[in-house]
């Protein structure tokens, strides 16, 4: 799970270099991929919960 969060954060950092008109579309794609990956991971480990979603942080302006 930590690895997925790190990759998502790297994606957010990369988005800062995108043209403004492309940021939101690509941020949504990152969020969807992250959520889908978390769901698959939970299902694989037997923790899948129907209808549950992991929280997705979407602040790409955070300079961590």
N, C-alpha and C positions, 0 to 999 in steps of 0.2 A: 504494500500500500504506500509506503514511504517513497518507493521508487516512482510510482505513478504520480505522486504529488510533485516530486522533483522534476519529472519530465514536463508536467503541466506548467510549473513555474518557469522552466526554461522556455517553453513555448510563449508564455506571456512576455518574457523579456525580449524574445525575438520579434514579437509583434510591434514593439516600440519603434522598430526600424521600418515598418510597413507604411505605405501611403495611408493617410487618414481614412480614405474611402474604403480601404480593404480591412481595416482593423476589426470592426465589429463582426463581419462575416467570418473571419478566421478565428476570432475569439469564441464565437458560438460553436464552430467546428471543434475547437479544442475542448470546450466544456462538454459537448456531446460525446466526444471520444473518451474523455476522462470518466464520465458517468457510465458509459457503456462498459468500459474496462473494469470499473469498480464492481458493477453488477456481475460481470462474468467471473471476476475473481471471487466474489462472495458465493456465487453458485458453485464454482469449482470446489471451494472449501466447505460447502454444505451450509453456508450461512445465508443463502439467498432468501430475501423477504419480499414477497410479492407486493408491488406498489411502493416500496421504500426506495428513497434516493439518498445518496450521500450528499452532504452539503458541498457546493462548488463555489470556491472563492473566485470572484471575477474582477479583482482590482488589478488591472494591468499597469496602473501608474505607480504602484508600490515599488520602491527602489531597494528591495532587500537583496 
